[in-house]
Amino acid sequence: MGFPSEFTITGQYHGSSSDGSATYANKTGQVLEFVDVRNANNGVYFTAFLSSFSQSFTSNWNTEEVLGRMDPISTFKNTTRTISLAWEVLASNKQEAEDNLDRSNQLVNLLYPSYDDSANALAMARPPLIRLKYANLITSGGFDQNGLLGFITSVNWNPVLEMGYFHGGKDIYPKVISLSIEFTVIHERKLGYGKDGNMLEYDLEAHGENKNWPFKTY
């Protein structure tokens, strides 16, 4: 399976893929997009036929045990969302293997913050927030079609050793790379229900209704 050598910011690609997998991925929405919030041109894209994909929504409560009461007194805190993804990138030649290794580098680099040079000393200025998008299942859900805002808490990078390498002098390039991430979502809209019992709406004109979150259904 081959992969394109370069993606544009929209997830489309320049150049050709040796077996058309990138064209198929673009047509079917199977492109995994990571866009740096600090600089929208600093993004990395994978032709992503996922091997693992799960989302966890956790309702958090404070509980207090009271003498003589069977159930604890429970006070709602918040609801959090995390996403776990795993996928493999494959190369049919050395050029694609080099490109996949470079793409892996870009993904890992997105975990690091931005610094300002102040008084001859580096000071952290901006955290490494990203927007993650995968078809209609990981998206802001609005009309703008943005990715989901959040941050990556871990990246696991593993060459599949039994599949071998391409060689370029003393450099080696894995034929298959296995990647996985854990992603924590930052909520950008008001979620929940009003006193009338109806779901809250969030900037309908720009983002659509909340009923189209977390998964875009139309």
Beta strands, then each sheet from edge to edge (+ up, - down):
strand 1: 6-7
strand 2: 13-14
strand 3: 31-36
strand 4: 43-47
strand 5: 52-64
strand 6: 73-90
strand 7: 114-118
strand 8: 121-126
strand 9: 130-134
strand 10: 148-159
strand 11: 165-168
strand 12: 171-174
strand 13: 176-185
sheet 1: 1+ 2-
sheet 2: 4+ 3- 9+ 10- 13+ 6- 5+
sheet 3: 7+ 8-
sheet 4: 11+ 12-
end
